[in-house]
Structure formats: C-alpha cells, structure tokens
Amino acid sequence: MIDEIEAVKADAAKVGAGRPPQVPMLFFTSTGEGAGIDTEPWRKYQKDFLSDVPNSRQILLDSWYYVHDYKSAKIARKSRGFIDRWPS
C-alpha cells in the first residue's frame, strides 16, 4: 500500500503523457482518502482524464481509497447498467 501511494503521482504522469483509449469508461472515484493527495484534485484528475473520452462517466463515492472493498454492491449495480447500454 505504501508503494502504491508513493507511485500514484508518477503513474498519473505516465497516463497524462498519452491520449486515453477512445472506449467508454466508467470510473468509480473515492474521496481520495488514503491516496496521499487532497480530495478535490484527486477527483478532478480523473474527471479531466475522462473529458477526452466520449461516452464515459465518473461516479463519486463517499468511500476510502479502496472502493471495491467498501462499495462493491453499488459498483456492481452501476457497472451492469453502464455495460448494458452498449451493444454486444
């Protein structure tokens, strides 16, 4: 976990250096607590990334950094709805 926190800014810089894939994306964004950065920038980084990706969405969760541990039912429900919008 400490390694992840220390790497998050460098990882974000790598992602920011290229153009995101142009496929629909669904982001579940925590409060940022536990990520080592302030809440608003944490959420804005992800929102800004998605602004260049059509048909994408950010869902804000009132949760600790590891959202899958705390909001799994909501993530599953919202993911199914998002995926069902696209033809198979």
Secondary structure in CASP SS format (residue, H / E / C, confidence):
PFRMAT SS
TARGET T0000
AUTHOR 0000-0000-0000
METHOD secondary structure of the structure
MODEL  1
M C 1.00
I H 1.00
D H 1.00
E H 1.00
I H 1.00
E H 1.00
A H 1.00
V H 1.00
K H 1.00
A H 1.00
D H 1.00
A H 1.00
A H 1.00
K H 1.00
V H 1.00
G H 1.00
A C 1.00
G C 1.00
R C 1.00
P C 1.00
P C 1.00
Q C 1.00
V C 1.00
P C 1.00
M C 1.00
L E 1.00
F E 1.00
F E 1.00
T E 1.00
S C 1.00
T C 1.00
G C 1.00
E C 1.00
G C 1.00
A C 1.00
G C 1.00
I C 1.00
D C 1.00
T H 1.00
E H 1.00
P H 1.00
W H 1.00
R H 1.00
K H 1.00
Y H 1.00
Q H 1.00
K H 1.00
D H 1.00
F H 1.00
L H 1.00
S C 1.00
D C 1.00
V C 1.00
P C 1.00
N C 1.00
S C 1.00
R E 1.00
Q E 1.00
I E 1.00
L E 1.00
L C 1.00
D C 1.00
S C 1.00
W C 1.00
Y C 1.00
Y C 1.00
V H 1.00
H H 1.00
D H 1.00
Y H 1.00
K C 1.00
S H 1.00
A H 1.00
K H 1.00
I H 1.00
A H 1.00
R H 1.00
K H 1.00
S H 1.00
R H 1.00
G H 1.00
F H 1.00
I H 1.00
D H 1.00
R C 1.00
W C 1.00
P C 1.00
S C 1.00
END
